[in-house]
Amino acid sequence: MVKHRVLFISAPIGAGHIRAAQAVSQMLKVNYSCHTELCNIFDFFHPAIGQTILKTYLKILDIFPQAYGTMYGWGNQNNLALFGRELVSQVLAGRMLDYINKIQPSVIVCTHATPAGMVAWLKKKCLVTVPTAAIITDFVVHRLWVYPEFDHYFVAHSAMAEYLSQHGVESTSVAITGIPVSDSFIQPSDKDQVLDKLGLTRDRKTILIMGGGAGVLPMDEILKLCAQIDRPVQLIAVAGKNQQLYRKLVLLESVIGHPVKVLSYVDNVHELMSIADLLISKPGGMSASEALAMGVPLVIYRPIPGQEEANTRYLLGSSAAVRADSLSELKSILVNLLFEGNNDFISLRQQAALLGRPTAAKDIADIIAKKLIFC
């Protein structure tokens, strides 16, 4: 029996797009015995091109985030942007088509808007005829995500479905599933074991700080700020693959005054979140969804204009997060939330748990299998 082959196409601009593809891929393999292929658009070009694009993107976020916000808003409102995306998709789609023809998938799933545009162009030209699906990994739909050529969309909440419907996507083709996270965020962790492994205690509130791997979150400044908190806390700081940041944070471990565990790249975020009372981070769609799946309140620090700002509005409106735009504001929020028996903290935890969609990956895999593969 030939296994059905599902091709996931993403982009390595933020790890969330790839993690979403991995989560759904795993469910299709385990529950439906599908063969899956994961690739990103940089695979179609010389490695130097992808690295240049990625470095430029990160540099803009670091030095001039307002410019990114301006471009994001322009792309969402200006008709010239629609012409631009069509031109880019046409120019780049040829190499993608060669890859698709080589893989011969039964279904194509996109978790980033750029490859989605390329696949939509190929479908419009009848060069790709297999079913296609798009998984939007933020809490907002940017107009460059909208392609009526797609057979199915998966979104986080009803307002996103309404937006797609207003822009020409059939409402029956949109499923409100949440953003897919790994099934490790469903399985309960042994909290005592995780605390022991990290050398942390049970009698302190645990603050998890993430999102500094790309250099856009001042984790060293946040650690220094936490040294001023006069409540019993302990801190976990995850530097990701940013070795310069990791070394800087390690130097601070002994001077903070609270227990601190500095980590580099980790693959057990679900364990860290299982012991976290608060997460200080950027509001990426994936990291926020992982926190919500674990019922961890999110303290958002200075969201970047664009999808981060839009994600923030949704999370604040759902009362599952709070926002700080300065270090002094962040300190006030932490001191307030960490006060024993604080009703705001209890409410945040409850709302985060209510908003979480830990089974989103399974739900998406079920729909792909039943509506696009075995229909």
N, C-alpha and C positions, 0 to 999 in steps of 0.2 A: 504493500500500500504506500503510495506516494504521499508524503507529508505536505500539507499546505505551507507555503512559504510567505512570511509576512516581512516586508521591508520597512524598517523605521529610518527616517531621514531627519537629522537634527542639525544643530550648529553649536560649536563649543564656545559660544559667547554667553558665559554664565553656565555653571554646571547643571542647573535645574532642568534644562531642556533635555539633556542626555539622561539624567536620572529618571525623568518621567518615561522616556522611551524604554529604559531598562526595566522599570517596574511593570509596565504593561506587557513587555516582551516575556518576562518571567512567568506571568500569569497565563499567557497563551501557550507557552511551552509546557507548563505543569498541568494545566487543566484541559488543554485541547490538543496536546502533542504536536503543536505547530513547530515548524522550523523557522527561526527568526534571524534576520540580518540587521545589524545596527551600523549605520554610517553617518557621517556628517558632511556638509557641503564642501569643507576644506579637503576632503578625500579626493575630490574631482580635480584639484589643481596642484600646482607645485607647492610643497610645504612652506616655502618662503613667503608665498602670497598670503596664506592663511595666518602665518605668524605676524606678518606686517599688519594685516587687518585687525587682529586681536590686540596687538600692542597699541595701535592707534586708538582703538576703542577704549582701552583701559586708561590711556594717557588723557583722553578727553574727560573721562569720568573723574580722574584724579585732579586735573588742573582746572578744568572749565566745565563743570557739570551742567551749568546753565545752557551751554551750547548744545549739549545732548538733549536737554529738555526742549529747547527751541526746535531742533530738528524733529523730535518726536511729535510735537504739536503741529508743526508744518506738515508732516507726513499724514497726520490724521485729518487735516482740514483742506489742504490745497489740492486742486484737481491736477496740477502739474506732477504731484507725487504719484498719482495713479499712472500717468504716462511713463514716469521714470521707472516704476516697478515693472511695468510691461516690457520696457526696453531691457532692463537688467535680466529679467526672467528669460527673455528671448536669447540674449547673448550667452547666458550661462547654461541654458537647459540642454544644449547638445551633449556636453560631457556627462551630464546626469543621465540622459537617455541611454547612452552607451552602457552605463553601469546597470540601469534598470533592465535593459535587454539581456545583459549577462546573467543577472540574478533570476529573472523570470518570476517575479513575485505574484502571489494570488491577490494580495492587498498591499497598498502603500499607506503608511501612517507618517504624518509629519508632526514634529513637536516644536517647530520654529517657523516663523512667518516667511523667511527668505526661501527655504526649500519648498514651502507650501506654494509660493508664487510660481516657482519653476515647474512644479508638478501640475498646477492648474493650467499653465500655458501649454504644457504637453498634452493635457487632456482636451483643451479647447481645440488644438490642432489635430486631435484624434491620433496622436502618436503614442499615447498611453490610454488603454481601454479598461484596465482593471479597476476595481473599486478603490476609492481613496478616502482617508479620514484625517482629520486635524485635531490635535489635542492642544488647547490653549493653556499655557502654563503660568498665566497671571490671572488676577481678579478683574481684568478689564480687557475688552477687545479693541485692539488698534485696527484702524481701517485697512491697513496693509495685510491683515489676517483674512479679509473677507473675499471668498472665492466661491461663487455659486456652483462652480464645477465640482466641488468636493461632495462626496456622497454622504459624509457624516462629520459632525462637529461634536466635540466633547468640551464642556465649559464648567466653570465653578459655581455659577449661580444664575438665577432667573433673569436678572437684568442683562446679562451677557447674551442669553438666548434671544431676548427681545431685540437687542441691538442687531444681531445677525439677521433676524426676521425682517427688520425694517430696512435692511440693506440687501435684500434679494435672496437670502438663504431660506429654503423651505423650513418651516417650524418643525415639521416631522423629521427633519434630518439633524436636529440638535438634541443632544442629551445632556441634562444637568447632572453631572456625576461628581463634581469636585476635581481637584488636581491630583493625579495619581502619585502615590508614594509607595515606597518599598513595603512588602508585607512584614518586614522586620519591625515596622511601626505599629503593627497590630499585636504581635506576640509580646506578652508581658516580660519584662526583664526583672531579674532578682536585684532589687535596689540595694540591699545590704551588700551583696557580692560586688556590685559595681562600685559602691563607695569604698569598700575594702581594697579593691584593685587599684583605685586612684589614691589611696591613703587619705581619704576624707572621712568626716564624722557624720553622725546622725543628728546631732544637736544644734546644727547651724543651717540657716537657709543657704541654698546653693544657687549662685548666679552663673549662668553659662553665657559666655561672650563669643560670638561667631561672626563671620563675614568680613574678616580683615585680610583674608588671603590675597585678595586683589589689591590691597593697599588703600581701599576707600573708607575703611572704618578705623578711626584712631584708637586702636585697642590699648596702646601704651598709656595714652591720656586717660582712658576709661579706667584702667587698672589703678592708676595713681589717684583718681577720683574716689574709687572704692576704698582706698586706704583711709579716707576721711569719714567713712561711715562708722558710727559708734554702735552698731548692732552686730550680733554674732553671725557673720556670714563667711562663706567660703566661695572661692572663685575658680572657674575653669575657663581658660582662654585658648581658643583653637586658632592657630595661625595659618592653617592650611599648608599650601606649598610655598608660602612666602618665608624663605629661610632667614632673610634679613629681619623681618618682623619677629620671627621665632626667637632669634638670638637676643633681640631687644627686650622681649617679654621675659625671657629666662633671667636676665639681669635684674628684673624687678621683683622676682619671686620672694627674695629674702627681705625686701624693704617695705612691703605693702602693709604688714601688720595683721593680715588675715591669711589663713591657709590658701595657697594658690597652686593650681596645677596647670602648667603650660604644655600644650600639645601641638604637634605639627599636623600633618595630614592624618585624618582618622577615617576609618570605615565603620565605626560603631556609634554614629551620631544618635541612633535610637537609644542606646544605653545612656549616653550623656543626657539626653532629654528626659529619660525616665527618672533621673535624680534631680533635675533642674526645677527650681521654684520659679525662676524667671529666665527669659532669654533676651539678651541685648543683641540686636542684629540689624541688618538692613532688611527691608521688607520684600525680598525676592519671593515670587510666587511659590516656589518649591520649598524653600526653607520655612516660610510661614505655614505652608500646608503640613509640613512635617511636625512643626510645633503644635499646631491645632490638633493634629491626629493624636498627639500625646497629651493634650489638654494643658499645654504650657503657655502662660501669658507672654506676649511679646512686647518688649520695650523697643520701639523703633527710634533709631537715632539718625537724625538729619537725612531723610529720604531724598534721593536725587530726583530732580524734575523728570517727568516721563512716567513710565510704568510703575516705578517705585512710589511716586506721589499718588498715583491712582490706586495702587494696592493699599497704601496707607489709608486713604479715604474709606475704602471698603472695610478694612479691619477696624478702624476707629468707629465707623458707623455701626458695626456689628458688636461693638463693646468687647472685643477680644484682644485689644492692644491699647497701649498708650504711646504718646509721641513726645520726644525731647528734641529740641532744636539747638540746644547748647549744653555744655558740660554742667553748668550750674542748675539748669532745669532737670537734667538727668539725675543729679544728686538728690534734688528735692523729691523727685518721683520715687527713687529707690528707698529713701528714708521713709517715705509715706507708706509704700507698699510692704516694706519689711517689718512694719510695726505689728506686733503679735495680735492676731484677731482682727486685722484690718478688713472691713467689709468690701472695700474696693478690690483688694487682692482676691478675696473669696469670689467675688462676682466675676472678675477677669478669668479666673480658672474655670468657672462654670461655663461662661460664654465661649471660651476657647474650646472646651470639650464638646459643647453643643454644635459649634461651627465645623469641627473636624470631620473629615470624610476619609477615615483610614481604609475603607474598602473600595476607594475610587478605582484603583488599578484593576481589581477583579471585575468591578462593574463594567469598566470600559472593555476589558478583554471579552466579557460575556457578550456585549453588544456587537463587537467586531466579529466574533465567531458566528453568532446567530443571524446577524443581518447582512454581513459582507462576505463571509466565507462559506458557511453551511446553509445559506438561504435557498 
